[in-house]
Amino acid sequence: MAAKGLPKPKTIPEYIAAAPLPVQEKLYQLLACIRKAAPRAEESLKWGKPAFSYDRILVVFAASKNHVGFYPTPSAVKAFAKELSGYKTGSGSIQFPLDKPLPVSLVSKITRFRVKESREEDVKWKS
């Protein structure tokens, strides 16, 4: 999400700092929420986006013009389909609009679900 002519971010804080100011607050909220739900997860950039992983990727998030994207794998989106009914979702993605409060509790639950899932079974993403 680096602006033209600027170097690509190499860390999650650099990624967030490169986002437009209105988006940064939501990204910091996501970062804090995910860190709390997966405190021992490794933080890195995967595909140029902030990612958290143990042996496998747990969740990824990203900035966009009108929303922040949260990518917890298709199994997590399916498991929380009812609670996500008010959000635009794809097979493994969720869009949280910038003009609405971030559902921190729901993000925490989904992240904890991914932590548990990553320890129990083979999932689609690998680091």
C-alpha positions in Angstrom: 0.0 0.0 0.0 3.0 2.3 -0.4 2.4 5.5 -2.3 4.0 5.8 -5.7 7.7 6.5 -5.5 8.0 5.3 -1.9 9.7 2.1 -0.9 7.5 -0.9 -0.1 6.8 -1.4 3.6 9.0 -4.1 5.2 7.1 -4.3 8.5 3.6 -4.1 9.7 4.1 -0.7 11.3 5.5 0.6 8.0 2.5 -0.9 6.2 0.1 0.9 8.5 2.0 4.2 8.3 1.8 4.1 4.5 -2.0 3.9 4.6 -4.2 7.0 4.5 -4.9 8.5 7.9 -8.5 7.5 8.1 -7.6 3.9 7.4 -4.7 3.8 9.9 -7.0 3.8 13.0 -8.8 0.7 11.8 -5.6 -1.0 11.0 -4.1 -0.3 14.4 -7.4 -1.6 16.0 -7.0 -4.8 13.9 -3.4 -5.2 14.8 -4.1 -4.8 18.6 -7.0 -7.2 18.4 -5.1 -9.9 16.6 -2.1 -9.6 18.8 -4.3 -10.1 21.8 -6.1 -13.1 20.4 -2.9 -14.7 19.0 -0.2 -13.4 21.4 2.6 -15.8 20.2 1.9 -15.5 16.5 4.8 -14.5 14.2 4.1 -11.1 12.6 5.3 -10.5 9.0 4.2 -9.3 5.6 2.8 -12.0 3.2 1.8 -10.9 -0.3 2.7 -7.4 0.9 0.0 -7.5 3.6 0.2 -7.8 7.4 0.0 -11.5 8.4 0.1 -13.5 11.6 1.2 -17.2 11.6 2.4 -20.0 13.7 3.4 -22.9 11.5 0.7 -21.7 9.1 -0.8 -18.4 8.3 -3.6 -17.6 10.7 -5.0 -14.3 9.4 -4.0 -11.5 7.0 -5.4 -8.0 6.9 -5.1 -5.1 4.4 -6.1 -1.5 3.8 -8.4 -0.5 1.0 -10.0 2.8 -0.1 -13.4 2.1 1.5 -12.8 -0.8 3.9 -10.2 -2.9 5.6 -10.0 -6.5 4.5 -9.6 -9.3 6.9 -8.6 -12.7 5.5 -9.0 -15.6 7.9 -9.4 -18.5 5.4 -12.6 -19.9 3.9 -13.2 -22.2 6.9 -13.4 -19.3 9.3 -15.7 -17.2 7.1 -18.0 -20.3 6.8 -17.9 -20.9 10.6 -18.9 -17.4 11.4 -21.3 -16.8 8.5 -24.2 -15.9 10.7 -22.3 -13.3 12.6 -20.8 -11.9 9.4 -24.1 -11.6 7.6 -24.0 -7.8 7.8 -20.6 -7.6 6.0 -19.5 -8.2 2.5 -17.6 -11.5 2.4 -15.8 -13.7 -0.1 -14.8 -17.3 0.2 -11.9 -16.4 2.6 -12.3 -12.6 3.0 -14.3 -10.1 5.0 -14.7 -6.4 4.3 -15.1 -4.0 7.3 -16.4 -0.6 6.1 -14.4 2.4 7.3 -17.5 4.3 8.2 -18.6 1.7 10.8 -17.0 0.6 14.1 -14.7 -2.4 13.7 -16.3 -5.5 15.3 -13.3 -6.1 17.6 -15.0 -8.9 19.5 -15.9 -10.8 16.3 -12.3 -10.3 14.9 -11.0 -11.7 18.2 -13.3 -14.8 18.0 -12.4 -15.5 14.4 -8.6 -15.1 15.2 -8.9 -17.5 18.2 -10.8 -19.9 16.0 -7.9 -19.8 13.5 -5.4 -20.4 16.2 -7.3 -23.5 17.4 -7.9 -24.7 13.8 -4.2 -24.3 12.9 -3.3 -26.6 15.7 -5.9 -29.2 14.9 -5.9 -29.8 11.1 -4.3 -29.0 7.8 -5.5 -25.8 6.4 -5.2 -24.2 3.0 -2.5 -21.5 3.6 1.1 -22.3 4.5 3.8 -19.8 5.3 
